[in-house]
Amino acid sequence: MTTWEYITTPLLIHNTAAILNNWGSEGWELVQIVQGPEGGLVAYLKRPVGGAASAAASAGAAAAAQAAKQFEGEA
């Protein structure tokens, strides 16, 4: 049985394709885009757990955290 890991990331409307392509290059598949609580767009992504994909997980999570801070105006 496949197990999945999930991540959410804010999407900047002027750079949506680049953001999604970046996550896609790390093995993430777009599941859904929804409007966030503050009005911006949020992407939900998934990828299988294990293999080479897990090696980049911490780097991806750090990038997502930084993007979230910028999106919220904290950085």
C-alpha positions as CSV (number, residue, x, y, z in Angstrom):
1,M,0.0,0.0,0.0
2,T,1.3,3.5,-0.9
3,T,1.6,5.9,2.0
4,W,1.7,9.6,1.3
5,E,3.1,12.8,2.7
6,Y,1.4,16.1,2.2
7,I,2.4,19.7,2.2
8,T,0.6,23.1,1.8
9,T,2.2,26.2,0.3
10,P,0.9,29.7,-0.5
11,L,0.7,30.6,-4.1
12,L,1.6,34.1,-5.4
13,I,-0.8,34.9,-8.2
14,H,1.9,36.4,-10.4
15,N,4.2,33.3,-9.9
16,T,1.9,30.4,-9.7
17,A,3.4,28.2,-12.5
18,A,7.0,28.7,-11.2
19,I,6.0,27.7,-7.7
20,L,4.1,24.6,-8.8
21,N,6.9,23.6,-11.2
22,N,9.4,23.9,-8.4
23,W,7.4,21.6,-6.1
24,G,6.7,19.2,-9.1
25,S,10.4,18.9,-9.8
26,E,10.7,17.6,-6.2
27,G,8.1,14.9,-6.8
28,W,5.1,16.7,-5.4
29,E,1.7,16.3,-7.1
30,L,-0.9,19.1,-6.9
31,V,-4.1,17.8,-5.2
32,Q,-6.1,21.0,-4.9
33,I,-5.9,24.8,-4.7
34,V,-8.2,26.7,-2.3
35,Q,-8.6,30.2,-1.1
36,G,-6.8,30.7,2.2
37,P,-8.2,32.4,5.3
38,E,-6.6,35.7,4.4
39,G,-7.8,35.6,0.8
40,G,-4.7,34.2,-0.9
41,L,-4.4,30.9,-2.7
42,V,-3.1,27.8,-1.0
43,A,-1.9,24.7,-2.8
44,Y,-2.2,21.2,-1.3
45,L,0.3,18.7,-2.7
46,K,1.2,15.1,-2.1
47,R,3.9,12.6,-2.9
48,P,4.7,9.0,-2.0
49,V,6.7,8.4,1.2
50,G,10.1,6.8,0.8
51,G,12.9,6.7,-1.7
52,A,14.8,9.7,-3.1
53,A,11.7,11.9,-2.5
54,S,12.2,11.7,1.3
55,A,15.7,13.1,1.1
56,A,14.4,16.4,-0.2
57,A,11.4,16.6,2.2
58,S,13.1,18.7,4.9
59,A,14.4,21.1,2.3
60,G,10.9,21.4,0.8
61,A,9.4,21.9,4.2
62,A,11.9,24.6,5.0
63,A,11.1,26.4,1.7
64,A,7.4,26.1,2.4
65,A,7.8,27.6,5.8
66,Q,9.8,30.5,4.4
67,A,7.2,31.1,1.7
68,A,4.4,31.1,4.3
69,K,6.2,33.7,6.3
70,Q,6.6,35.9,3.3
71,F,3.0,35.4,2.3
72,E,1.9,36.4,5.8
73,G,4.2,39.4,5.8
74,E,6.6,38.2,8.5
75,A,9.8,38.0,6.5
